[in-house]
């Protein structure tokens, strides 16, 4: 396994719409190694989600995992689609491995129904809410060439990480 370099804001790959994965490649050793490398890269950089464009691959692949009480299981999304957005909205602090040391509040649907292939190429469909649902939406935005700052409606909440930790973290109940 290897830690891959993270594409940072300003890299044109982060603004491209990514292409679907050919289902026939999912079982290949090279693709499975890529998934392992993505997980290792995410963990090494203290992330809870990582999309392929963030490691300079313009393909529809996302890996995610978050431990703890409000966490979610190890998840692989290949060629994902959101089938349904719930009517309720939630506001959470978001950050991004491609945008160093910034956090901002983003409002998103609090529940979604998502469909994706898993790491074995099996089609899965499930509902996700809370942090899990927001994280899926955040990572899927990368597949569309969007960053969390594009979804912010109040730029006054954009804050450096040190100031977030000092002034805002205690007020936030969850963070992506």
Secondary structure, 3 states (H helix, E strand, C coil): CCCCCCCCCCCHHHHCCCECCCHHHCCCHHHHHHHHHHHHHHHHCCCCEEEHHHHCCCECEEEEEECCCCCEEEEEEEEEEEEEECCCEEEEEEEECCEEEEEEEEEEECEEEEEEECCCCCEEEEEEEHHHHHHHHHHHHHHCCCCHHHHCCCHHHCEEHHHHHHHHHHHCCCEC
